[in-house]
Amino acid sequence: MSNNIELIEIDEIITSQLELIDDKLSKIEFEEICEFKLNDINSETTILNELDYRGIYLIEIKRDTLQDYTEWIDLFTKKFRGIEGDEKKFLHKFTPNVIEKRKYKHKEKNEEWIPFYIGKSKKIRSRVKIHLFSTLGKPPFALKLKERNIDGINVLGDETFKLKTIKVVDIKNYDVIVTHLEKQLRKKHNPIVGKQ
């Protein structure tokens, strides 16, 4: 038997298992943890300290449904990137970006909550804190939401966010399953910010 025939057989087995996994994963939903205004949250916020588990997290951002979606997303993109004239203060600072191909996916739905960012972590508490409080321009790669300041004012400070998680415990194949689930959830929710 040639190596290619063996690889084709392995591929067929994996493909059939992935189809089964996708069917099961399609039934998994995020659990809402909290809603917060960015200006009101700090590293000692109790709910953050309760996220002592591994899994996948979804951050959503609230929008005014009376405002035209295109207007809202274009203004949000400018704020998120820190655009002032030709300068983009928050791009390429170990931060993700608004994904052009995804930012208009929510236009027709007129939803109040827009999927903002999806990630996975073996320590959700510390990862969410990194997204909120880590320093702009320094590793690790993260949202760095509390650092998005222009003239001493956080441009996202008045925004309201919602944190949701999927707790993943007692799984032997954590890396395989969670990586695949995160990918499927990203396709399903189309978060507007990311690196992928």
NORFENBEL-V881215 format. One record per backbone hydrogen bond with DSSP energy under -1.0 kcal/mol. CO is the residue of the C=O (numbers start at 0). NH is the residue of the N-H. If there is no record, write none. Layout:
CO_NH + CO_NH
This chain:
1_5 + 2_6 + 3_7 + 4_8 + 5_9 + 6_10 + 7_11 + 8_12 + 9_13 + 10_14 + 11_15 + 12_16 + 13_17 + 14_18 + 15_19 + 16_20 + 17_21 + 18_22 + 19_23 + 20_24 + 21_25 + 23_26 + 24_27 + 30_164 + 33_162 + 35_160 + 36_39 + 37_40 + 41_44 + 44_48 + 47_50 + 49_51 + 50_52 + 50_124 + 52_123 + 53_167 + 54_120 + 55_165 + 56_118 + 57_163 + 58_115 + 58_116 + 59_161 + 60_113 + 63_66 + 67_71 + 68_72 + 69_73 + 70_74 + 71_75 + 72_76 + 73_77 + 74_78 + 75_79 + 76_80 + 77_81 + 77_82 + 80_89 + 81_88 + 83_86 + 86_83 + 92_136 + 93_141 + 96_193 + 98_101 + 98_102 + 101_104 + 103_106 + 111_62 + 113_60 + 114_191 + 115_192 + 116_58 + 118_56 + 120_54 + 122_126 + 123_127 + 124_128 + 125_129 + 126_130 + 127_131 + 128_132 + 129_133 + 130_144 + 131_145 + 134_137 + 143_146 + 144_147 + 146_148 + 147_154 + 149_152 + 152_149 + 153_156 + 155_158 + 156_38 + 158_37 + 159_61 + 160_35 + 161_59 + 162_32 + 162_33 + 163_57 + 164_30 + 165_55 + 172_176 + 173_177 + 174_178 + 175_179 + 176_180 + 177_181 + 178_182 + 179_183 + 180_184 + 181_185 + 182_186 + 183_187 + 184_188 + 185_189 + 191_98 + 193_96
